Structures are given as C-alpha cells and as structure tokens.
Amino acid sequence: MWTPVDILPDEEPDFDNRDTRTNTTLDPAPTIAHTPTAMTLRSGATSRPGRLPATPDRLRADLAAVVGGENLIDQAAALMVYECDGYTLERAAPDLVVLPGSPEEVARVVRVLADAGVPFVPRGAGTGLSGGTLPVAAPVMVCTSRLQTIESVDVRNRRVVAQAGVVNLWISRRVQADGLLYAPDPSSQGACTIGGNVAENSGGPHTLKYGVTTNHVLGVELVLSSGEVVRLGGAVEERPGYDLTGLVVGSEGTFGIVTRATLRLTRTPESYRTLLAVFDSVDAASEAVSGIIATGIVPAALEMMDHLILEAVESAFHAGLPTDAGAVLLVELDGAEAGLEPLAARVREVCTRHGAREVRLAATDAERALLWKARKRAFGAVGRLAPNYCTQDGVVPRTRVPEIVRAIAATAERHRLRIGNVFHAGDGNIHPIILFDERNADEVRRVLEAGREILEACVALGGSVTGEHGIGVEKMAQMPLLFSPEDILAMTRVRAVFDPEQRSNPHKIFPDAKVCVETRVPRRQAAM
C-alpha cells in the first residue's frame, strides 16, 4: 500500500508534544536565507515593525482577557523566535505575540485589535519561505499553532475538517487506516500547518499528479480584519457562484486569518514504484524529464538533485546516493499494481535513452523512505556546503526545464557563485540554491543579482516568479516582471474587498513605499 513518506518512522519528531508556545519544533537556522528584496529591513538586524497604541497596557489586558496572560509573549528574548520564517534573511520582531487556543478566540482577538486600530500578521508554524510572516508595520502577531484539532473525518465522502494549527502530516496519519491520505506534501509536511498551507497554496513533490493545496481545499473559515467570521465553500463539490475559496487559498494572510479548512482526502494508491535514475550531467537529466512527460506518463513525483546537493545529502543521510553523479532523478509511479511494471519499464527506457548510466528501483518500503528522507531534507543538508544559502522559487513550463537549468548554470558562472539545484522537475518548479557567505558584502550583492536574473529567465521562458513559496516580502520587487501597474492595482482592489484598511499582514505581495521596485512593462508569456 502506498503511504505518504516524510522521514523514517523511528526518527520522526514527536509533534504532539512540541512546545506550541514557541514553535520550536524545527531547529532554528539563522544562517539560512532566501534572496531578499531591496527593503528597509536589513540582513541580521531586528526591526521594530510598528507601534502599539498609546495605551499598550490596556490592549494587553484586553487580549489577556481573551487568551489568558500566559498566552501573550512580549519578552525580547522570546520574541526573537518569531522574527523570521523558515529561511528568510530579513528579520523583524513583533512587539507582541498572541496565541489563541481556538477559532473563536482568534475572532475575539482580531476584534480587540480592530477596535484599537492595530495591524497584525498571522503566523502558523513559521516554516514559510518568502518572509510572509514578517511583521512589517504590524506590531502584533496572531499565531494559530494552538489550533490543533481535527474536528471531523468523513471517510465515506472523503472529507476532513481541520483547524489551522493541525500539522499537514497528522491528517494522513489520522486516515491511513481507512485507506486515505491528504495529498499535498510540502517538504516541511512534518511541521507545517494547514493554515500556512492554505495561505501559501503550498505544493510538494507529489503535487505533480495530485495538484497543489488549492485542489484539495473545499471550504475555509476566515476571520476578517474587522473580526467578522465568514465561511466560504464547504463540503459540497462545485458550489455555484464565484470561487471565493480558491481566491483565499494563496492570499498569504492578506485577506484575514484562516481558522478552519474543509479538505478533500484522496484514496491511497494500491501500489507504487520508486526509481532513482543516475546521470552524468544536469542537462541530460533535464532532457529525460521532458522525455518522460512526452510519453504521456504522469508520475506521482519527478524530482531532481544535482551534484552539489547529492554531496550534501549523502554526507548527512547516507542514503547510498552516487556523489560522483552530475544529477539524479527521483521518479515515483503509483496506481494499480497490474499497470506499474510496464510504466516503470518505459521510464527506465526513457532515462537510459537520455544518458542515464544507472536506474535503480527501491526494493523495500525502507529503501523508498530513505530516498524520500534524503530528498525532503535536502535544504537542511545544504548547510554543510556554505555558511549561508538562499533559495529561489520560480517556475517554467515543464518543456522548458532544460533551458532554465542551462540559464541557472550560466548565471552561476557569470557571477562566480556555486548554485545547487533540487526541485520539482516534473512540473517545472525550480529551487536553485545559491551558496554564499553573508559576511562578504560583494558576494551578497552578486547573490542578489543572480537571484533576480534567474527569476527574469523564468518569466522570459513563459513561467512565473514563484511556484509555491509565495511572494511575501522577498519577491515584491519582482512582481513588475510579470504584472503591469494596472494588473497590480486590480489585485489590490480585490484585497480591499476583504481588508479595506489593509490591517491583515500589511506590506506583503504588492510593491509599495517600503520596497524599491523597478516598474516596467511585463514580459509577455512565451509560446509553450
């Protein structure tokens, strides 16, 4: 039976017993970063993001009356936990963190903030990758990590209602015995929460076949910045009218705070085949990706790791990966047992035809789990290669993967940088990892230029400036690469319908006075 793989069972952290007040499930990684934009925030510096009203004691008292004084955090040392998300270079600590214990408490907290006119930033587990939870001009952070209840499971209709703080992987574990799973599987699925997944429209390796978060969200409960609670969508498929649920998914907390979600469950496939194809070059592996898709086969997952990543991952996890290879493809097929052998044979043939020197088949569940452990923990393993790294997140049509990989290589050579590649090759979602040392100012400058060039290349090839990590603060300056001023204005008007005063996660996604941007006519989409 196919089961979602995160890490080996005997090494899984005990998320049920984690400290929800400080979100310390993941080890802090202060030297790991994404490409920053030209912001008023600066690397390594903590910025006071806004000011509490003139009577902060009254506001604290009102909030404590809702959540309890023990669920307010305002000590400077404790606030440092909340000054960045997963791998963001910028830092901005809130003045106050509020930890509601239920969806109803979230609404009451937001009403208190609305009465005081105080902006706020929503936060889940803090595993985001684009600075979406940085409290820019928002002194209060509302953290949903205590909302940990899976409220209902409807096996017959394949539905689950989960609160925002439920960890992604918990859902699949809960329904595994019923032959079901929750398909979206971000690499951080052992820690990231449903509220954050909805906010960022999270992806993952198996979304090549099963779709990203928006394809599995049927409805949400949303607390607007006024404190009003609205319910969009629900358990019924294909409701008439506008798809407001789809609009909320991926809105990065700028519409309000998602407190509950109704999610679609997927039947667990009968069986699977997991193959590792070894190539002497990234270019050959990229051509094999296009070759596999061209046959009409849609793998459940199709991932790539290049030489730099293989060195780091093998050193960390000893998964038997070939460190002398130029790149490997991790290909997973799933479905009815009777049809998998012919599909695996075709994949093997395509890879061999494009220069694979070896194609391995995971023979046991343990071998498969070890391969996926190596892939999903690749980002953390890269810390062995350099003091710092930043990860870009662009996307191109899958047929243009070979071209974007060559463009990344040219960028690395031009800027004298080492860039590793680990990404969802099957759907064109790239994650080039640029290695650097933030103590070298010139190197940081070259990293910024390289990141911008990679995103420009993605757009020129018919892609986008983000595939799954969102815009947050880090890609606001790149939005004009893809959207005209009129496009951006239209999107801000949609946001104003939900949050007219822009008090929910302000200064995110769209360029504004806090971000240096270069306005230009956007590139038109290239022919597919």
Steps between C-alpha positions, in 0.01 A plus 500: 500500500627849412544724801620860525871509576661774703782352709579160638247398768759444769636850452178701486483785750221489755291788370217423741727595790672800348506836676219684325574824674836549332460295183837338559420177317758587233857585587563871437710569193614863529766468231264371233330747270299563190575775254391825666352802327625854540300568817530730793577186701857384490669166547576411859327806645183491705254770395219625721212445261247748635372655818240390743240762584567764761345282770668161442418382851128526424544308174699227675236475767223467241692231313587317821130494585446302180795257493643515852814686602713187459419507128644845441871533417674837529844423644776599258683166517182300438395728212820412312342162420243686290726746314525294180351201324671184374794634302450878473798732509302799623409532866211684664384419853143582605424696816251241614410141408149375577429126516124433475386151592198465272349648183257693717786655696666604173188694406480666843871593485459658157196696619708642786770602251238648267356714779852628573583548131810279530637312194599138548682217324370140503750221563477122503803278558744752354626267225420742216772589252430852373477721809122480504484512882737793552309762703569800278311798649288250695594495869282203597541141379206262527633144506267209421728218615270406792205429267589131476166320477392278211133569555340239277587223255244388240648182352206426272513842332877537543489824694677630807453823696823616661593807700778726376766370738466135399830372359471386138629148566259441789209480258647217293592314816146543633335346191769252395313203646200595285707480181507879457758778504529877467689543173685836527839416652738796543852405601419645843182292532611363836486854645305736272135560584179512300448873553839578351449249217176677408660845525788406270323247275778257588625238258730202543645209301176304454302799379626426149222244474263603778507880487597769750308608810227688315395175328425344839331784691121497481425773751653731760398696805660843479527769769505838326703790637181639654456182703206385290496127431407387148465147370583440136434176314439183696467125465292519181682478167470769234291762676342758267634854487849637530775276636577708808669204668746480212560873533590468867741211441835661422402847627785485755298625795409828333125424509491396865578194711386154392393311813339185354512322165293225341744280309461232235655162576646272233482123472835340576641344181520122493872490432801699382840485335778736606798533267828686525655585163867604504640742239840649427356849443209721605429567134451130424273457803296804392452356152385173658233691694354631176533155347302333779216751481497478120416129521171590667606363837418726796706379796376564850831683552797590282780669696855602414814544712830609347862426598532765772177390667593133475825565685322674785211255525714186489733642764201567724283191448712224342222399263736338249477788253779519239708806590692481172181549294413825329135462599237246599129478433269359767198362315198360680216321324183393676168338419369151437766235552422335167598805298813618677760262360447612137510867609822446696654328198411794276647748747817294520522491120453878466762573764747260339438654160585843643827381648418350840790280600289319759135474600433354845170375637424532872444139602344558842294757688810585704703575185222720368471683832875564507496647148214733591667595825806607303292702255274672751782595732730622225461866592625444853790288378626784280618676815802268478618673180516869594436738791186626327275416212197653337234313310315633201155371411403551139302294254516437126299279265629147550620487139734791577673333797820429301518865396455642850761262641748620236410860584566435869840350417588806289393730783720311746801534271434867425476597867769260625262316730423139582135414434349162581172375359232299680152543366168363379624436148177340379296818530776750429519632858867583550688554827855612414699534822763774491790446743667801659647660811300796626817647655623570146308808381604459138390138500161599641464757224575235237250263660227764473582562136506129424163442667343782300643366174367150569149635555526712185598188307199313640262773380670518161443126455129537568511434872452690824697655785372242748383143477394422857680715757293813447607864465511619863752781536779339304354515149293816519761681293476233230123523454536759218693240301172319450223752566429848370405785739140449390518129588636575845240770559222254414637248751527760776135593439402136550695498825317815612168316477616268779721744692430862403743643758776248418550408865542126436860427402571845354785573259507156343477375140452837329776761454459807718699781653690258724649315203726625222348386170575550136176555310503361151269351243471131589636237269235325300471127544720303266346243271471162668 
